[in-house]
Amino acid sequence: MEEALTQIANVLQQLQSMQSKIVEKQNTNQADLRGIHLQFNESNETFDAYVQRLDNYLELRNLMENTDENDKKRVQILISCLGPKHYQILSNLTAPNLPKEQKYGELIDLLRTQNIT
């Protein structure tokens, strides 16, 4: 009986430790987003400078490894950060497909061909 109680206590300690790590990770992820403004504003920066900032953010979020999952997340972030004007340009360039169906690098290349400044 005493051994069973000891095992239960150990399991509870492990669960508490895991919960603390999960909460800490969630807080870290939320803190990563504070103060970071990733919307492209052509009146304030060139598209190349914007891509450098965006890539830096993606690197901070550990999304630069070339996996399908990471590429999908990079595309979602890019699309979320484009203003309506640039999203419309991108939609026109990828038609009849949606921008979210393309690869991140392809979208960046398409936007670069438009010489947006």
N, C-alpha and C positions, 0 to 999 in steps of 0.2 A: 504494500500500500504506500509506504514512504517513497519507494522508488518511482511509483506512478505519479505521485504528487511532484516529485523533483522533475520528472520529464515534462509534466504539464507546465510547471513554472518556467522551464527552459524554453519551451515552445512559445509561451506568452512573451517572454523577453525577446525572442527572435522576431515575433510578429510586431512588437512595439518598435524594435529597431528598424524593421523594414518600413513601417509606417512613417517613422521619423525621416528616413531617407527619401521616401516618396514626397512628403511635404516639402522637404528641403529642395528637392529637384524642381518641384512646381514653383516654389518661390524664386528660385534662380532663373527659371525660364521667364517668369513674369518680369523680373528685374532686367533681363536682357532687352526687353522691348521698351522700357521706359526711356524717354528722351531720344529715341531713334526715329527720325523722320525720313522715310524712304521714297516719298512721292517725287516723281521726276517733274522738275519745273524748268522748262527750256529757257526761261528768262534769267535764271540764276546759274545755270551750269550747262556744259556740253553733255551730249549723250555719253561720250566716252568717260567723262568724269563720273557721271551717274552710274555707269556700269561698274566702275571701280569701287564706288561706295557700296553698291548692291552686292557685288562679289565679296567684299569685305564682310558685310553683314551675313551673307550665306556661309562664309567660312566660320564666323563666330558661332553660327548655329549648327556647325558640323554637317553642312549639306553639300560640300564640294566633292565628296567621293562620288564617282560616276556609277550610281545605281539607278534603276528605274524609279524606285520610291523617292530618292533624293531629287531626281530630275522633275518628277511630278510636283514636289513641294516647291522647287525653285520656280517652276512655271506659275504655280499658284501665287507665290509671293510677287513675282514680276507683274502678273496681271492685276493683282490687288494694288500695286504701287503706281501703276500707270494712271494718268488722268483720263477723262473721257475722250479727249481729242486723240491721244496716242493709242488708246485702246481701240478706237474706231479705225485708225490707220492699220493697226495690227490685224483687226478683224477683216478688213478689206484685203490685206495681203495674204491671209491664210484661207480665204473663202475658196471653196464652199465649206471647208473645215473650220472648226472653232479654234481659237488660239490655244485653248487648254489641251487640245489634242496633239500639239506639236512639242518638240523637244526645246528645252531652254536655250541651247546654243543656236538653234534655228531661228527662234524668235528674236534673239539679240541680233543675229546677222540680218534678218529682215528689216528690223528697225534701223540698223546702221545704213542699209542701202537707201533709206529715205532721207539721209543727210539732215536729220532733225538736230537742231542746235540749241 
